[in-house]
Amino acid sequence: ISPALAPFGASRGFAAAAAAAPRGYYEELGVAKGASAGEIKKAYHRLAKKYHPDANGGDEGAQRRFQEVQKAYECLKDPDKKARYDALGGNASAYEQGSSPGGGGGPFGGAGGPFGAQGGFGFQARGGQVDMEDIMREFFGGGAFRGGGAARSDGATVQVEVDISLREAAKGMRRALNLPEMDAAGRQTGSTRRVEVDIPAGVSSGVRLQMQGYGAPPRAQGGRAGDLLVQVRVRADPVFERDGDDVHVETPVPFSTAALGGSVRVPTLDGDISMKVTPGTQPGAQLRLRSRGMPRLQQGGRGDQFVHLKVEVPRHLSPRARELLEELREELDRPAGARGRRAAAF
């Protein structure tokens, strides 16, 4: 099943909803209420880089903080959303509930939490008495909900998180998910169901895939089944470092090859290739392989791969190798004119 890409909007994550009231959005980003759009953006970029899952080895606390920072920025960067939030006195809970009186929990309130044996997936149902139409408009735009009583009779939205490798993200893949069956009230029934989802090539951590009709069943006659939201987390790779659509890799180069030229084997997302090294290559030199990076999601084409050359100096030398290097040093230490005269003498 090929899901639609949903915008990466506000989310409380995939663990059970916290009992404590969430911090305010300004506090979450560490800015004053009167901060400019530029200050808000700068604070967001700093915190997003600090708490990004790829930079924290999958730490759950960092991942939750990353999601909270993302949620705060999604509100404060939009003038209309920011004005609505400020009108509520900076009450994050009220804002997340769509200003619906008496609603409990956040926008994805209701019982939920990790569902054990599936490993790597978390789940949370959206239910309760909040105004579902307002929430769906807030998070998914005008086309994601229906008006009137029909919207409130629709089934709950279910969220799951799936971990994939960088190489899987580069190729795209189909992943089978075993999800808990839900009743009309959004409660787990104890049985499971299998859903297959197509993850497109080029996804990055935080991308959410929306699958309409694969959530909880309708709450009342005339409603439709809820949606399934699959949030992707791309694990860090031991060889490649991702930077947007580009990737970086460090490749060792023998000392003799760096000095005399030659070729080395370089790993790419498509397999190893042979790359030419020019004579006199210096330590730390960087080469660029165009269109060898990650696919550009929904845009076509690919990023580039940057190869950082690490010149390896031999640690242990044979007597003959040491003798040759001593001769080389003597030759290189001679003035350029003297080197030329000596060569002519031979």
SERO-4910 file (N, C-alpha, C, O; in steps of 0.05 Angstrom, whole numbers):
BEGIN
 pado doro    nc1    nc2    nc3   cac1   cac2   cac3    cc1    cc2    cc3    oc1    oc2    oc3
  Ile    A     17    -24      0      0      0      0     18     25      0     35     27     17
  Ser    A     13     42    -19     30     67    -20     15     89     -5     -6     98    -14
  Pro    A     26     97     18     13    118     33     19    146     22     38    149      7
  Ala    A      3    165     31      9    193     24     28    204     45     29    195     68
  Leu    A     45    223     36     63    236     55     48    257     70     37    276     58
  Ala    A     47    254     96     34    275    112     54    295    121     77    288    125
  Pro    A     46    320    126     65    340    135     75    333    162     60    322    179
  Phe    A    101    339    168    112    333    194    103    355    213    117    375    216
  Gly    A     80    352    225     69    373    242     73    366    271     90    350    278
  Ala    A     56    378    288     59    374    317     52    345    324     34    333    313
  Ser    A     67    334    343     62    307    352     72    304    380     93    314    387
  Arg    A     58    289    396     67    283    423     84    258    424     93    250    445
  Gly    A     90    246    401    107    222    400     90    198    401     66    199    395
  Phe    A    102    175    408     89    149    406     88    135    433     79    112    434
  Ala    A     98    147    454     95    135    480     69    144    492     55    161    481
  Ala    A     63    133    516     38    141    529     38    170    535     60    181    541
  Ala    A     15    184    534     14    212    538     23    219    567     15    205    586
  Ala    A     39    239    570     49    247    596     26    260    612      9    274    602
  Ala    A     27    255    638      6    265    656     11    295    661     -8    310    664
  Ala    A     36    303    661     42    331    667     35    349    643     35    340    620
  Ala    A     27    374    649     21    393    627     46    399    611     67    401    623
  Pro    A     44    401    585     67    406    568     78    434    573     63    452    581
  Arg    A    104    438    568    115    464    570    104    482    548     96    472    527
  Gly    A    104    508    553     95    526    532    114    526    508    137    518    511
  Tyr    A    104    534    486    120    533    461    144    552    462    165    545    452
  Tyr    A    140    576    473    162    594    475    184    583    494    208    584    488
  Glu    A    175    571    516    194    558    534    208    535    521    232    531    526
  Glu    A    193    520    505    205    496    492    228    505    474    248    491    472
  Leu    A    225    528    460    246    537    442    266    556    456    287    563    444
  Gly    A    260    563    481    279    580    496    279    608    486    300    621    487
  Val    A    256    619    477    255    646    467    233    662    483    216    650    495
  Ala    A    235    688    482    215    705    495    190    706    478    191    700    454
  Lys    A    168    714    490    142    715    476    144    735    453    131    731    432
  Gly    A    159    756    456    161    776    435    183    770    415    191    788    400
  Ala    A    194    746    414    216    739    396    207    743    367    184    737    360
  Ser    A    226    752    351    220    755    322    220    728    308    228    708    319
  Ala    A    210    728    283    209    703    268    237    692    264    241    668    264
  Gly    A    257    710    260    284    701    256    296    689    281    310    669    280
  Glu    A    289    700    304    299    688    330    286    661    335    300    643    345
  Ile    A    261    658    328    247    633    332    260    612    314    264    589    322
  Lys    A    265    619    289    277    600    270    305    592    278    312    569    276
  Lys    A    320    611    287    348    606    296    348    587    320    364    568    321
  Ala    A    329    591    339    328    574    363    319    546    355    329    526    365
  Tyr    A    300    544    336    291    518    327    314    502    314    318    479    320
  His    A    329    515    296    350    501    282    371    491    302    382    469    299
  Arg    A    377    507    322    397    499    341    388    475    357    403    456    361
  Leu    A    363    475    366    352    453    382    347    428    365    351    405    375
  Ala    A    338    432    341    332    409    323    358    394    317    359    369    316
  Lys    A    379    409    313    405    396    308    415    381    333    427    360    331
  Lys    A    411    393    356    420    381    381    406    356    388    418    337    397
  Tyr    A    379    355    383    363    332    392    355    314    369    339    295    373
  His    A    365    318    345    357    301    322    364    272    328    386    266    338
  Pro    A    345    253    323    350    224    329    377    214    317    390    198    330
  Asp    A    384    223    293    408    213    281    433    222    296    454    209    293
  Ala    A    431    243    311    454    253    326    456    243    354    474    250    369
  Asn    A    436    227    362    435    218    390    433    188    393    425    178    414
  Gly    A    439    174    371    440    144    373    414    131    381    414    110    395
  Gly    A    391    143    374    366    131    381    356    136    409    338    122    418
  Asp    A    369    154    424    361    159    452    332    169    452    324    188    439
  Glu    A    315    155    469    286    161    469    281    189    480    263    203    470
  Gly    A    296    197    500    292    224    511    297    246    491    282    265    489
  Ala    A    319    242    476    326    262    455    304    262    433    297    283    423
  Gln    A    294    238    427    274    237    406    249    251    414    236    265    398
  Arg    A    241    247    440    217    261    449    221    291    449    203    306    441
  Arg    A    244    300    458    250    329    458    250    340    429    240    362    425
  Phe    A    261    325    411    261    333    382    232    337    373    226    357    359
  Gln    A    214    319    380    186    321    371    173    346    384    157    359    371
  Glu    A    179    351    410    168    374    423    177    400    410    162    419    407
  Val    A    203    401    404    214    425    391    201    429    364    195    452    356
  Gln    A    198    407    349    185    409    323    156    419    325    148    436    309
  Lys    A    142    409    345    114    418    349    113    447    356     96    462    345
  Ala    A    130    456    373    130    485    381    136    502    356    123    523    352
  Tyr    A    155    494    340    162    511    317    140    511    296    135    531    283
  Glu    A    127    488    292    105    487    273     83    507    280     70    518    262
  Cys    A     79    512    306     59    532    314     70    560    311     57    577    299
  Leu    A     94    565    322    103    593    324    113    604    298    115    628    295
  Lys    A    120    587    278    129    598    253    106    608    235    111    623    217
  Asp    A     82    599    242     58    606    226     44    629    240     35    625    263
  Pro    A     42    653    228     29    676    242      1    670    252     -6    679    274
  Asp    A    -15    656    236    -43    650    245    -43    631    269    -58    636    288
  Lys    A    -27    610    268    -26    591    290    -15    605    315    -24    600    337
  Lys    A      6    621    311     18    635    333     -2    654    347     -4    656    371
  Ala    A    -18    668    330    -38    686    341    -59    671    357    -68    680    378
  Arg    A    -67    648    347    -87    632    361    -76    621    387    -90    621    407
  Tyr    A    -50    613    386    -37    604    411    -35    626    431    -40    622    455
  Asp    A    -27    650    422    -24    672    441    -51    680    453    -53    688    476
  Ala    A    -72    678    436    -99    685    446   -108    666    468   -125    674    484
  Leu    A    -96    643    469   -103    623    490    -85    627    515    -85    610    533
  Gly    A    -70    649    515    -53    654    538    -28    636    539    -17    632    561
  Gly    A    -20    626    516      3    608    516     -3    581    529     16    568    538
  Asn    A    -28    573    529    -36    547    540    -33    526    519    -50    523    501
  Ala    A    -11    511    520     -5    491    499    -27    469    499    -35    460    477
  Ser    A    -36    461    522    -56    439    523    -82    448    509    -94    433    494
  Ala    A    -91    473    515   -115    483    503   -112    485    472   -130    479    457
  Tyr    A    -88    494    464    -83    497    435    -83    470    422    -95    467    401
  Glu    A    -71    450    435    -69    423    423    -96    410    421   -101    393    404
  Gln    A   -115    418    439   -141    406    439   -160    421    420   -184    416    420
  Gly    A   -149    440    405   -166    455    386   -184    474    401   -205    481    390
  Ser    A   -177    483    425   -193    501    441   -220    489    449   -239    503    454
  Ser    A   -221    463    449   -247    449    455   -250    446    485   -233    432    497
  Pro    A   -270    458    498   -273    457    527   -278    428    536   -293    413    524
  Gly    A   -266    422    558   -271    396    570   -255    373    558   -257    351    568
  Gly    A   -239    378    537   -224    357    524   -201    348    542   -190    364    556
  Gly    A   -194    322    541   -173    312    558   -149    306    541   -151    297    518
  Gly    A   -125    310    553   -100    302    539    -93    321    517   -105    342    514
  Gly    A    -73    314    501    -64    330    479    -79    323    454   -100    309    456
  Pro    A    -70    331    431    -84    326    406    -85    297    399   -102    289    382
  Phe    A    -68    281    411    -69    252    407    -75    239    433    -62    218    440
  Gly    A    -93    250    448    -99    240    475   -112    212    474   -117    202    452
  Gly    A   -116    201    497   -128    174    499   -107    154    506    -83    160    507
  Ala    A   -116    130    513    -97    109    521    -79    101    499    -87    101    476
  Gly    A    -55     94    506    -36     85    486     -9     80    498     -4     86    521
  Gly    A      9     69    482     36     64    491     48     43    473     35     34    454
  Pro    A     73     35    479     85     15    463     71    -11    465     60    -18    486
  Phe    A     71    -27    443     57    -52    445     75    -75    442     73    -92    424
  Gly    A     94    -75    461    109    -99    469    123   -113    447    143   -103    436
  Ala    A    114   -137    441    129   -156    425    136   -147    397    153   -159    384
  Gln    A    123   -126    388    128   -118    360    156   -105    358    167   -105    336
  Gly    A    168    -94    379    195    -84    379    200    -63    358    199    -68    334
  Gly    A    205    -39    366    211    -17    348    187     -2    339    190     20    327
  Phe    A    163    -11    345    139      4    339    127     14    364    128      1    385
  Gly    A    114     38    363     98     48    385     71     54    375     67     57    351
  Phe    A     52     57    393     25     62    383     10     81    402     15     80    426
  Gln    A     -8     97    390    -24    115    406    -49    121    391    -48    128    367
  Ala    A    -72    119    404    -97    125    391   -106    153    398   -100    163    420
  Arg    A   -121    165    380   -131    192    385   -161    189    390   -176    182    372
  Gly    A   -169    196    413   -198    193    419   -207    214    438   -198    237    436
  Gly    A   -224    207    457   -234    226    477   -257    243    465   -268    237    444
  Gln    A   -263    265    479   -286    281    472   -278    307    458   -294    325    455
  Val    A   -252    309    450   -245    334    437   -258    336    409   -267    316    399
  Asp    A   -258    360    398   -271    364    372   -252    353    350   -233    367    343
  Met    A   -258    330    340   -240    317    321   -238    333    295   -217    332    282
  Glu    A   -260    346    287   -259    362    262   -238    384    264   -223    388    245
  Asp    A   -237    398    286   -218    419    289   -189    408    289   -171    420    277
  Ile    A   -185    386    303   -159    375    304   -149    365    277   -127    370    270
  Met    A   -167    352    262   -159    342    236   -153    365    217   -134    364    201
  Arg    A   -168    387    220   -162    411    204   -134    422    211   -119    430    194
  Glu    A   -128    422    237   -103    433    247    -79    418    236    -59    429    228
  Phe    A    -81    391    236    -58    375    231    -57    365    202    -34    361    192
  Phe    A    -79    362    188    -78    349    162    -90    366    140    -91    356    117
  Gly    A    -99    390    146   -110    407    125   -139    400    119   -150    381    130
  Gly    A   -152    417    102   -181    416     98   -190    390     86   -213    382     91
  Gly    A   -173    376     70   -183    352     57   -182    327     74   -191    306     65
  Ala    A   -172    329     98   -168    305    114   -191    299    133   -190    280    149
  Phe    A   -213    315    132   -235    310    149   -261    316    134   -261    328    113
  Arg    A   -283    307    146   -309    312    134   -325    329    154   -320    327    178
  Gly    A   -343    344    144   -358    363    161   -380    350    177   -387    327    172
  Gly    A   -390    365    196   -414    357    211   -410    333    229   -387    328    238
  Gly    A   -431    319    234   -430    296    252   -414    273    241   -404    256    256
  Ala    A   -412    271    214   -398    249    202   -369    248    212   -358    227    216
  Ala    A   -356    272    214   -328    273    223   -325    262    251   -306    247    257
  Arg    A   -344    268    268   -342    259    296   -349    230    299   -344    218    320
  Ser    A   -360    217    278   -366    189    280   -344    172    267   -345    147    267
  Asp    A   -324    185    255   -302    171    243   -285    157    264   -284    165    288
  Gly    A   -270    137    256   -253    122    274   -229    138    282   -222    158    270
  Ala    A   -216    129    304   -192    142    314   -169    138    295   -167    118    281
  Thr    A   -151    158    295   -126    155    280   -106    140    298   -103    145    322
  Val    A    -91    122    285    -71    106    299    -44    113    289    -40    116    264
  Gln    A    -25    116    306      3    123    298     22    100    305     20     88    326
  Val    A     41     96    288     62     76    293     88     89    284     89    107    268
  Glu    A    110     79    296    136     88    288    152     64    278    150     42    289
  Val    A    167     67    256    182     45    245    211     54    240    216     76    230
  Asp    A    230     37    248    258     42    244    268     29    219    261      5    214
  Ile    A    283     43    203    295     31    179    324     40    177    332     60    190
  Ser    A    340     26    162    368     33    158    371     55    137    352     60    122
  Leu    A    394     68    136    399     88    116    398     76     88    387     88     69
  Arg    A    408     52     85    408     39     58    380     32     50    373     33     26
  Glu    A    363     24     69    335     19     63    321     45     54    305     45     36
  Ala    A    328     67     68    317     93     61    326    101     33    311    115     19
  Ala    A    350     94     25    360    101     -1    346     86    -24    342     96    -45
  Lys    A    339     61    -18    326     44    -39    296     45    -39    283     41    -59
  Gly    A    284     52    -15    255     48    -12    249     19     -6    265      2    -13
  Met    A    227     14      7    222    -13     15    193    -17     22    178      3     25
  Arg    A    184    -42     24    158    -49     34    162    -62     62    177    -81     64
  Arg    A    148    -51     82    151    -61    109    124    -71    119    103    -58    117
  Ala    A    124    -96    129    100   -107    141     98   -100    170    117   -103    185
  Leu    A     75    -89    179     71    -81    206     49    -99    219     28   -103    207
  Asn    A     54   -109    243     34   -123    258     22   -104    278     35    -96    298
  Leu    A     -3    -95    274    -15    -75    290    -38    -86    307    -50   -106    299
  Pro    A    -43    -74    330    -65    -84    346    -92    -77    334    -96    -54    324
  Glu    A   -111    -95    335   -138    -89    326   -151    -70    346   -145    -71    370
  Met    A   -167    -51    336   -180    -31    353   -210    -35    351   -221    -43    330
  Asp    A   -224    -28    373   -253    -28    371   -262      1    365   -246     19    361
  Ala    A   -288      5    363   -299     31    355   -292     53    374   -292     76    367
  Ala    A   -286     46    399   -279     66    419   -249     72    419   -239     88    435
  Gly    A   -234     59    402   -205     64    400   -189     47    420   -166     53    425
  Arg    A   -201     26    431   -187      8    450   -177    -16    435   -189    -26    416
  Gln    A   -154    -27    445   -143    -51    434   -161    -75    441   -170    -77    464
  Thr    A   -164    -93    422   -182   -116    426   -166   -141    434   -178   -161    443
  Gly    A   -139   -140    432   -123   -163    439   -113   -179    415    -95   -195    418
  Ser    A   -125   -175    392   -116   -188    368   -100   -169    351   -100   -145    357
  Thr    A    -87   -179    331    -70   -162    314    -78   -165    285    -92   -184    277
  Arg    A    -69   -147    269    -74   -147    240    -48   -140    226    -31   -126    237
  Arg    A    -45   -149    201    -20   -144    186    -26   -124    164    -45   -126    149
  Val    A     -9   -103    163    -12    -82    144     16    -78    130     36    -77    144
  Glu    A     16    -77    104     41    -72     90     41    -43     80     22    -33     69
  Val    A     64    -29     84     66     -2     76     91      2     59    112     -9     65
  Asp    A     88     17     37    110     23     19    123     49     29    111     70     30
  Ile    A    149     46     36    164     69     45    180     79     21    197     65     11
  Pro    A    176    104     13    189    114    -12    218    119     -8    227    124     14
  Ala    A    234    117    -29    262    122    -28    267    152    -22    253    169    -33
  Gly    A    286    157     -4    293    184      2    281    194     28    286    218     35
  Val    A    266    178     43    254    187     68    276    194     88    298    183     87
  Ser    A    270    211    106    288    218    128    273    216    154    248    213    155
  Ser    A    287    217    176    274    215    203    254    238    206    260    261    199
  Gly    A    231    231    216    210    251    220    188    251    199    167    263    203
  Val    A    193    239    175    173    238    154    150    221    164    154    199    175
  Arg    A    125    230    159    102    214    167     87    206    142     82    223    124
  Leu    A     79    181    140     64    170    118     35    165    127     31    152    147
  Gln    A     16    176    113    -12    174    120    -26    154    103    -25    155     78
  Met    A    -39    134    116    -54    113    102    -83    115    110    -91    108    133
  Gln    A   -100    126     92   -128    130     99   -143    104    101   -140     86     85
  Gly    A   -159    103    122   -176     80    126   -164     56    139   -176     35    141
  Tyr    A   -139     58    149   -125     36    162   -122     40    192   -107     26    205
  Gly    A   -137     59    203   -137     63    232   -159     48    246   -166     26    237
  Ala    A   -171     59    267   -192     46    282   -218     47    266   -222     65    249
  Pro    A   -236     28    270   -262     27    256   -279     51    264   -274     64    284
  Pro    A   -300     57    248   -318     80    254   -330     78    282   -336     56    291
  Arg    A   -333    101    295   -346    101    321   -376     99    320   -389     92    339
  Ala    A   -387    105    297   -416    104    294   -423     99    264   -406    102    247
  Gln    A   -447     90    260   -456     84    232   -454    110    216   -462    131    224
  Gly    A   -444    107    191   -441    130    174   -413    143    174   -407    159    157
  Gly    A   -397    135    194   -370    145    195   -351    128    178   -360    108    167
  Arg    A   -327    136    177   -307    120    162   -285    111    181   -282    123    203
  Ala    A   -270     91    172   -247     82    189   -227    104    191   -224    121    173
  Gly    A   -213    105    214   -193    125    218   -168    120    201   -167    100    186
  Asp    A   -149    137    203   -124    135    187   -102    122    203   -102    122    228
  Leu    A    -82    112    189    -58    102    201    -35    121    194    -31    127    170
  Leu    A    -21    131    214      2    148    209     27    133    216     31    124    238
  Val    A     45    130    196     70    116    200     92    136    201     98    149    180
  Gln    A    105    140    224    127    159    226    153    143    223    157    123    236
  Val    A    171    153    205    195    139    198    219    150    215    221    174    218
  Arg    A    235    131    224    260    139    237    283    124    222    283    100    221
  Val    A    302    139    211    324    127    196    348    125    215    357    145    226
  Arg    A    358    101    219    381     97    237    407    108    225    410    109    201
  Ala    A    425    116    243    451    124    233    466    100    221    463     78    230
  Asp    A    482    106    200    496     85    186    526     85    195    537    106    199
  Pro    A    538     61    198    566     60    206    586     70    185    609     76    192
  Val    A    578     71    160    596     79    138    590    107    128    608    124    125
  Phe    A    564    113    123    556    138    110    545    157    131    531    149    150
  Glu    A    551    182    128    539    203    144    522    220    126    531    231    106
  Arg    A    496    222    133    477    237    117    476    266    123    477    274    147
  Asp    A    474    283    103    471    311    106    450    320     86    457    328     63
  Gly    A    425    319     94    403    325     75    402    303     54    399    279     61
  Asp    A    404    310     29    405    290      7    433    281      0    436    264    -17
  Asp    A    453    293     12    481    286      7    490    265     28    479    264     50
  Val    A    511    250     21    523    232     40    553    236     40    564    245     19
  His    A    566    231     62    595    234     65    607    207     74    594    192     89
  Val    A    630    201     64    644    176     71    674    181     72    685    197     57
  Glu    A    687    168     91    716    171     94    729    146     82    722    123     89
  Thr    A    749    150     65    762    127     51    792    128     56    804    149     51
  Pro    A    804    106     66    833    106     70    848    104     43    839     91     24
  Val    A    870    118     42    887    118     18    916    112     26    926    126     43
  Pro    A    929     91     15    956     86     22    975    110     16    970    125     -3
  Phe    A    995    113     33   1014    135     29   1026    136      1   1028    157    -11
  Ser    A   1034    112     -9   1046    111    -35   1026    119    -57   1034    132    -77
  Thr    A   1001    112    -54    981    119    -74    975    149    -74    972    161    -95
  Ala    A    975    161    -50    971    189    -48    994    204    -61    989    225    -74
  Ala    A   1018    194    -59   1042    208    -70   1044    203   -100   1050    222   -115
  Leu    A   1040    178   -109   1045    171   -136   1020    171   -154   1022    170   -179
  Gly    A    997    170   -141    972    168   -157    964    138   -159    980    120   -154
  Gly    A    939    134   -167    929    106   -169    899    107   -166    886    126   -174
  Ser    A    889     85   -155    860     84   -150    854     70   -124    870     54   -114
  Val    A    831     75   -113    822     63    -88    793     55    -91    778     65   -108
  Arg    A    785     36    -74    757     27    -74    741     45    -55    750     50    -32
  Val    A    718     55    -65    702     73    -49    674     61    -46    662     54    -67
  Pro    A    663     59    -22    635     49    -19    615     71    -27    619     94    -21
  Thr    A    594     63    -41    572     81    -47    546     66    -39    546     42    -33
  Leu    A    524     81    -40    498     68    -33    490     48    -54    472     32    -50
  Asp    A    504     48    -77    498     29    -99    519      7   -101    517    -10   -119
  Gly    A    538      7    -82    559    -13    -83    586      0    -86    588     24    -92
  Asp    A    608    -15    -83    634     -4    -85    641      4   -113    633     -9   -132
  Ile    A    657     25   -116    667     33   -142    697     39   -140    708     42   -118
  Ser    A    711     40   -163    739     47   -163    741     77   -170    729     86   -189
  Met    A    757     91   -154    759    120   -158    789    127   -162    806    118   -147
  Lys    A    794    144   -181    821    153   -187    832    173   -167    817    191   -158
  Val    A    857    169   -158    870    187   -140    894    199   -155    911    185   -166
  Thr    A    895    225   -156    916    239   -172    942    240   -155    940    240   -131
  Pro    A    965    240   -168    990    242   -154    991    268   -137    981    289   -144
  Gly    A   1003    265   -113   1006    288    -95    980    294    -79    978    316    -69
  Thr    A    962    275    -77    937    280    -62    944    284    -32    960    270    -21
  Gln    A    933    305    -21    939    313      6    919    300     26    896    295     19
  Pro    A    928    296     51    910    286     72    886    304     75    889    329     76
  Gly    A    862    293     77    838    309     81    825    319     55    805    333     55
  Ala    A    837    311     32    826    320      7    798    309      4    792    287     13
  Gln    A    781    324     -9    752    317    -12    746    315    -42    751    333    -58
  Leu    A    734    293    -50    725    288    -77    695    286    -78    683    277    -58
  Arg    A    683    293   -100    654    294   -102    644    274   -124    654    275   -146
  Leu    A    626    257   -116    613    239   -135    585    249   -140    568    246   -122
  Arg    A    579    260   -162    553    271   -167    531    249   -170    536    228   -182
  Ser    A    508    255   -159    485    238   -161    490    210   -149    479    190   -159
  Arg    A    506    209   -129    511    184   -114    500    185    -86    505    167    -69
  Gly    A    485    207    -80    474    210    -53    446    198    -51    439    179    -65
  Met    A    430    209    -33    403    199    -28    384    210    -49    387    232    -60
  Pro    A    363    194    -56    343    204    -74    329    228    -62    324    229    -37
  Arg    A    321    247    -78    307    270    -68    277    264    -67    264    260    -88
  Leu    A    267    263    -43    239    254    -39    220    273    -53    220    297    -49
  Gln    A    203    261    -70    182    275    -85    193    297   -104    177    313   -114
  Gln    A    219    297   -109    230    317   -127    244    305   -151    246    317   -172
  Gly    A    253    280   -148    269    268   -170    298    275   -167    306    295   -155
  Gly    A    315    258   -179    343    262   -177    355    253   -151    340    243   -134
  Arg    A    381    256   -148    394    248   -123    414    269   -115    423    285   -131
  Gly    A    421    268    -89    442    285    -79    470    274    -87    471    256   -104
  Asp    A    491    286    -76    518    278    -83    531    262    -60    521    263    -37
  Gln    A    553    249    -66    569    236    -46    596    250    -44    609    254    -65
  Phe    A    604    257    -20    630    269    -16    649    249     -3    642    237     18
  Val    A    672    245    -16    691    225     -7    714    240      6    728    256     -7
  His    A    719    235     32    741    248     47    764    228     48    761    206     60
  Leu    A    786    235     37    809    217     34    827    219     59    836    241     67
  Lys    A    831    196     71    848    194     95    874    180     88    874    156     85
  Val    A    895    196     85    921    184     77    933    169    100    936    179    122
  Glu    A    939    143     95    950    126    116    980    125    115    992    116     95
  Val    A    993    134    136   1022    133    138   1029    106    151   1018    100    172
  Pro    A   1047     91    140   1054     65    151   1066     67    179   1083     84    184
  Arg    A   1057     51    198   1067     51    225   1092     34    228   1110     41    244
  His    A   1094     13    213   1117     -5    216   1131     -7    188   1117    -13    168
  Leu    A   1157     -3    188   1172     -4    163   1193    -26    164   1206    -31    184
  Ser    A   1196    -40    141   1218    -59    138   1244    -43    135   1243    -19    128
  Pro    A   1267    -56    140   1292    -41    136   1295    -30    108   1304     -7    104
  Arg    A   1286    -44     87   1288    -34     60   1269    -10     55   1277      9     42
  Ala    A   1245    -12     66   1226     10     63   1237     35     77   1234     57     67
  Arg    A   1249     32    101   1260     55    114   1283     67     98   1286     91     97
  Glu    A   1300     50     87   1322     60     71   1312     76     47   1323     97     40
  Leu    A   1291     66     34   1280     80     11   1268    107     19   1271    127      5
  Leu    A   1255    107     42   1243    132     51   1264    152     59   1261    176     54
  Glu    A   1286    143     70   1308    161     77   1320    174     51   1325    198     50
  Glu    A   1323    157     30   1332    168      5   1313    188     -7   1320    208    -18
  Leu    A   1287    181     -4   1266    200    -14   1267    226      1   1265    248    -11
  Arg    A   1271    225     27   1272    250     43   1296    267     35   1293    291     31
  Glu    A   1319    254     31   1342    268     23   1337    282     -5   1345    305     -9
  Glu    A   1325    267    -22   1320    278    -49   1300    302    -48   1304    322    -61
  Leu    A   1279    299    -32   1259    320    -30   1270    344    -15   1260    367    -20
  Asp    A   1289    340      2   1301    363     18   1320    379      1   1327    401      9
  Arg    A   1329    368    -21   1348    383    -38   1334    407    -52   1310    405    -58
  Pro    A   1348    429    -56   1336    450    -72   1328    440   -100   1340    422   -110
  Ala    A   1307    453   -111   1297    443   -137   1319    442   -158   1319    423   -174
  Gly    A   1337    462   -160   1358    462   -180   1378    440   -176   1387    427   -195
  Ala    A   1384    434   -150   1403    412   -144   1392    386   -152   1406    368   -162
  Arg    A   1365    382   -148   1352    357   -155   1355    353   -186   1360    331   -195
  Gly    A   1351    374   -201   1353    372   -230   1381    365   -239   1384    348   -257
  Arg    A   1402    377   -227   1430    371   -234   1437    342   -228   1451    329   -244
  Arg    A   1428    332   -205   1434    305   -198   1422    285   -217   1434    266   -225
  Ala    A   1396    291   -225   1383    274   -244   1398    274   -271   1400    253   -284
  Ala    A   1409    297   -279   1424    298   -304   1450    282   -303   1459    272   -323
  Ala    A   1462    280   -279   1487    266   -276   1483    236   -281   1502    222   -289
  Phe    A   1460    226   -277   1455    198   -281   1448    194   -311   1443    172   -319
***
